[in-house]
């Protein structure tokens, strides 16, 4: 391919054909982010606050060379995992909410490492929480639906609506609608590596410039880097890398995954779209549950 984000052709992840060097870079930073999430989740105890959990993620990644961000780490506990009563963007930032036994949590981070970007979401719970476990299990169908319909080149807006219909059939609320513009996904790209990069309202300025540039080009060419329920997403999947995050909510408990979907212009259905990595915590969990 000319570039992972230009995505004219690609090599499918996880198979014998392997990945291009550029896609391997994105895969490595995504795995780094998930390793951080698992390490921090293992350290969470009753009484830890969202702010402390976000700081733990940031510290872990900085110790491993991360100096730039698409966005700084977030942590949500309890009913905040379902974005209960969220009405303004400031409510997404970590608070002094303390973790309690049986409480669900979500860790969300978007590091940039060596110029490659990842944006991931990790759902867990402190002890037993059957509602959380059911939410996480039911997310598997959404991963399958999204990939299938992207390969069919359905308009992003229609795929969004199909995801929401599946949530309703499952008995859940669509909580990614709470995000700005109601997005279920957004494009990510490479950025120029720097020793340090400033942030603005929790987002890396380099990444914001890249997203703005995509938005300008997309507006001219009839597509958007934001995958939303609105008219500006009424177009087929645009080649590139998309951070996809379906988010389910049920009675004050939320769960999601977030990972990179690669979209290309290949005529081969399996090469036209694929998840960058099938060896991620939520995927392994579903595989283990299927084998049980």
C-alpha positions as CSV (number, residue, x, y, z in Angstrom):
1,X,0.0,0.0,0.0
2,X,1.2,3.6,-0.5
3,X,0.5,4.2,3.2
4,X,-1.5,2.6,5.9
5,X,-3.8,5.6,6.1
6,X,-4.0,6.1,2.3
7,X,-4.9,2.4,2.2
8,X,-4.9,1.7,-1.6
9,X,-4.0,-1.9,-0.9
10,X,-3.2,-3.8,2.3
11,X,-2.1,-7.1,3.8
12,X,-4.5,-8.7,6.2
13,X,-3.5,-8.9,9.8
14,X,-2.9,-12.2,11.6
15,X,-2.5,-14.3,8.5
16,X,0.4,-15.8,6.7
17,X,0.6,-12.8,4.3
18,X,1.4,-10.6,7.2
19,X,1.2,-6.8,7.4
20,X,3.1,-3.9,5.8
21,X,5.7,-2.2,7.9
22,X,3.5,0.8,8.4
23,X,0.5,-1.3,9.6
24,X,2.9,-3.1,12.0
25,X,3.7,0.2,13.5
26,X,0.0,0.9,14.2
27,X,-0.4,-2.7,15.5
28,X,2.5,-2.3,17.9
29,X,1.2,1.0,19.5
30,X,-2.3,-0.5,19.8
31,X,-0.8,-3.5,21.6
32,X,1.2,-1.2,23.8
33,X,-2.0,0.7,24.8
34,X,-3.9,-2.6,25.6
35,X,-0.9,-3.8,27.6
36,X,-1.1,-0.5,29.6
37,X,-4.9,-1.1,30.1
38,X,-4.3,-4.6,31.4
39,X,-1.5,-3.5,33.7
40,X,-3.5,-0.6,35.2
41,X,-6.6,-2.7,35.5
42,X,-4.6,-5.3,37.5
43,X,-3.6,-2.5,40.0
44,X,-7.1,-1.0,40.5
45,X,-8.4,-1.4,44.1
46,X,-11.4,0.0,46.0
47,X,-10.9,3.7,46.7
48,X,-8.9,4.5,43.6
49,X,-10.3,7.5,41.8
50,X,-10.8,8.1,38.1
51,X,-8.1,10.7,38.1
52,X,-5.6,8.4,39.7
53,X,-6.4,5.6,37.2
54,X,-5.9,8.1,34.3
55,X,-2.6,9.2,35.8
56,X,-1.5,5.5,36.1
57,X,-2.1,5.0,32.4
58,X,-0.2,8.2,31.5
59,X,2.7,7.3,33.7
60,X,2.9,3.7,32.4
61,X,3.0,4.9,28.8
62,X,5.4,7.7,29.4
63,X,7.8,5.2,31.0
64,X,7.7,3.3,27.7
65,X,8.4,6.3,25.5
66,X,5.1,7.9,24.8
67,X,5.4,11.7,24.5
68,X,2.4,12.5,22.3
69,X,-1.3,11.7,22.3
70,X,-4.4,11.7,20.2
71,X,-6.1,12.3,23.5
72,X,-4.9,11.9,27.1
73,X,-6.1,8.9,29.1
74,X,-9.6,8.7,30.5
75,X,-11.1,6.5,33.2
76,X,-14.8,6.1,34.0
77,X,-16.2,4.2,37.0
78,X,-19.7,3.0,37.9
79,X,-22.6,4.7,36.2
80,X,-20.1,7.0,34.4
81,X,-19.2,3.9,32.2
82,X,-22.7,4.4,30.7
83,X,-22.2,8.2,30.5
84,X,-25.2,8.7,32.7
85,X,-26.5,12.3,32.5
86,X,-23.5,13.4,30.4
87,X,-24.5,16.6,28.6
88,X,-21.3,18.5,28.0
89,X,-17.8,17.4,26.9
90,X,-16.2,18.3,30.2
91,X,-18.1,15.5,31.9
92,X,-15.9,13.0,30.0
93,X,-12.8,14.0,31.9
94,X,-11.7,12.0,34.9
95,X,-13.2,12.9,38.3
96,X,-12.8,12.0,42.0
97,X,-15.3,9.1,41.6
98,X,-13.9,6.2,43.6
99,X,-13.9,2.6,42.5
100,X,-16.0,0.2,44.6
101,X,-16.3,-3.6,44.7
102,X,-18.4,-4.9,41.9
103,X,-18.2,-1.7,40.0
104,X,-17.6,-1.6,36.2
105,X,-14.8,0.6,34.8
106,X,-13.6,1.7,31.4
107,X,-10.0,2.8,30.6
108,X,-9.6,4.7,27.4
109,X,-6.3,6.0,26.0
110,X,-4.9,7.2,22.7
111,X,-1.1,7.3,22.6
112,X,1.1,8.3,19.8
113,X,4.4,6.4,19.7
114,X,7.1,6.8,17.0
115,X,4.5,8.6,15.0
116,X,1.9,5.9,15.0
117,X,-1.5,6.4,16.7
118,X,-3.8,4.1,18.6
119,X,-7.1,4.8,20.4
120,X,-8.4,2.0,22.6
121,X,-11.1,1.3,25.1
122,X,-10.8,-1.5,27.8
123,X,-13.9,-2.5,29.8
124,X,-13.5,-4.3,33.1
125,X,-15.1,-4.7,36.6
126,X,-13.7,-4.9,40.1
127,X,-14.9,-8.3,41.2
128,X,-18.2,-9.9,40.1
129,X,-20.6,-7.9,37.9
130,X,-23.0,-10.1,35.8
131,X,-24.4,-7.1,33.9
132,X,-21.0,-6.0,32.8
133,X,-20.1,-9.5,31.7
134,X,-23.2,-9.8,29.6
135,X,-22.6,-6.4,28.0
136,X,-19.1,-7.4,27.1
137,X,-20.2,-10.7,25.7
138,X,-22.9,-9.1,23.6
139,X,-20.4,-6.7,22.0
140,X,-19.0,-9.6,20.0
141,X,-21.9,-9.4,17.6
142,X,-21.2,-5.7,17.0
143,X,-17.6,-6.4,16.0
144,X,-18.9,-9.0,13.4
145,X,-21.7,-6.7,12.1
146,X,-19.4,-3.7,11.6
147,X,-16.8,-5.7,9.7
148,X,-19.3,-7.4,7.5
149,X,-21.1,-4.3,6.5
150,X,-17.9,-2.3,5.9
151,X,-16.9,-5.1,3.5
152,X,-20.2,-4.7,1.8
153,X,-19.4,-1.0,1.3
154,X,-22.6,0.1,3.0
155,X,-22.8,3.8,3.9
156,X,-21.3,4.6,7.3
157,X,-24.5,6.2,8.4
158,X,-26.5,3.0,7.6
159,X,-24.0,0.8,9.4
160,X,-24.3,3.1,12.4
161,X,-28.1,2.7,12.3
162,X,-27.7,-1.1,12.0
163,X,-25.4,-1.2,15.1
164,X,-28.0,0.8,17.0
165,X,-30.8,-1.5,15.9
166,X,-28.8,-4.5,17.1
167,X,-28.3,-2.7,20.5
168,X,-32.0,-2.2,20.8
169,X,-32.8,-5.8,20.0
170,X,-30.3,-6.8,22.7
171,X,-32.1,-4.6,25.1
172,X,-29.4,-1.9,25.4
173,X,-28.9,1.8,25.0
174,X,-26.5,3.3,22.5
175,X,-24.0,5.2,24.6
176,X,-21.6,6.3,21.9
177,X,-24.3,8.7,21.0
178,X,-23.2,10.7,24.0
179,X,-19.8,11.5,22.3
180,X,-19.5,14.8,20.4
181,X,-21.3,14.3,17.1
182,X,-22.5,10.9,18.4
183,X,-19.5,9.2,16.7
184,X,-19.0,5.5,16.8
185,X,-15.6,5.9,15.1
186,X,-13.1,8.4,13.8
187,X,-10.1,8.2,11.5
188,X,-6.6,8.1,12.8
189,X,-3.3,8.8,11.0
190,X,0.4,9.0,11.5
191,X,1.9,12.2,13.0
192,X,5.4,13.5,12.9
193,X,7.3,12.1,15.9
194,X,8.3,14.7,18.5
195,X,10.0,14.6,21.9
196,X,7.1,16.5,23.3
197,X,3.8,17.7,21.9
198,X,1.3,20.1,23.5
199,X,-2.4,19.2,24.2
200,X,-5.5,21.3,23.9
201,X,-8.5,20.3,26.0
202,X,-7.0,16.8,26.5
203,X,-6.2,16.3,22.8
204,X,-2.8,16.3,21.1
205,X,-2.5,19.4,18.9
206,X,-0.8,17.4,16.1
207,X,-3.6,14.9,16.0
208,X,-6.2,17.6,16.0
209,X,-4.5,19.3,13.1
210,X,-4.5,16.0,11.2
211,X,-8.2,15.4,11.9
212,X,-9.1,19.0,10.8
213,X,-7.1,18.5,7.6
214,X,-9.0,15.2,6.9
215,X,-12.3,17.1,7.6
216,X,-11.4,19.8,5.1
217,X,-10.4,17.3,2.4
218,X,-13.4,15.1,3.1
219,X,-15.8,18.0,2.9
220,X,-14.4,18.8,-0.5
221,X,-14.6,15.2,-1.7
222,X,-17.8,14.2,0.0
223,X,-16.7,12.2,3.1
224,X,-16.0,12.8,6.8
225,X,-13.4,11.5,9.2
226,X,-16.1,11.2,11.8
227,X,-18.4,8.2,11.6
228,X,-21.7,9.5,13.0
229,X,-25.5,9.2,12.6
230,X,-25.7,12.4,10.7
231,X,-25.8,13.2,7.0
232,X,-22.1,14.0,6.7
233,X,-21.5,10.2,7.3
234,X,-23.8,9.2,4.5
235,X,-21.0,7.8,2.3
236,X,-19.2,4.5,1.8
237,X,-16.2,3.6,4.1
238,X,-13.3,5.8,3.3
239,X,-9.9,3.9,3.0
240,X,-7.7,4.4,6.0
241,X,-7.6,3.5,9.6
242,X,-10.6,3.9,11.8
243,X,-10.7,3.7,15.6
244,X,-14.1,2.0,16.2
245,X,-15.9,2.0,19.6
246,X,-19.4,0.6,19.9
247,X,-20.6,1.4,23.4
248,X,-23.5,-0.4,25.2
249,X,-25.4,0.8,28.2
250,X,-27.8,-0.9,30.6
251,X,-29.2,0.6,33.8
252,X,-26.1,2.6,34.7
253,X,-23.5,0.1,33.5
254,X,-21.6,0.6,30.2
255,X,-19.1,-1.5,28.3
256,X,-17.3,-1.0,25.0
257,X,-14.2,-2.0,23.0
258,X,-12.2,0.3,20.8
259,X,-9.7,-0.8,18.2
260,X,-8.4,-0.1,14.7
261,X,-10.3,-1.2,11.6
262,X,-8.3,-1.1,8.4
263,X,-10.3,-0.1,5.3
264,X,-8.8,-0.4,1.8
265,X,-10.0,-0.1,-1.8
266,X,-9.2,-3.7,-2.6
267,X,-11.7,-5.7,-4.6
268,X,-11.0,-8.8,-2.4
269,X,-13.6,-8.7,0.4
270,X,-11.1,-10.0,3.0
271,X,-8.5,-7.4,2.0
272,X,-11.1,-4.6,1.7
273,X,-11.5,-4.3,5.4
274,X,-10.1,-6.2,8.5
275,X,-9.5,-5.6,12.1
276,X,-5.8,-4.8,12.6
277,X,-5.3,-7.3,15.4
278,X,-7.4,-10.3,16.5
279,X,-5.2,-10.9,19.6
280,X,-6.8,-8.3,21.9
281,X,-8.2,-8.8,25.4
282,X,-11.9,-8.7,24.4
283,X,-11.4,-11.0,21.4
284,X,-9.5,-13.5,23.5
285,X,-12.3,-13.4,26.1
286,X,-14.9,-14.2,23.5
287,X,-12.7,-17.0,22.1
288,X,-12.3,-18.5,25.5
289,X,-16.1,-18.2,26.2
290,X,-16.8,-19.9,22.9
291,X,-14.4,-22.8,23.7
292,X,-15.9,-23.3,27.2
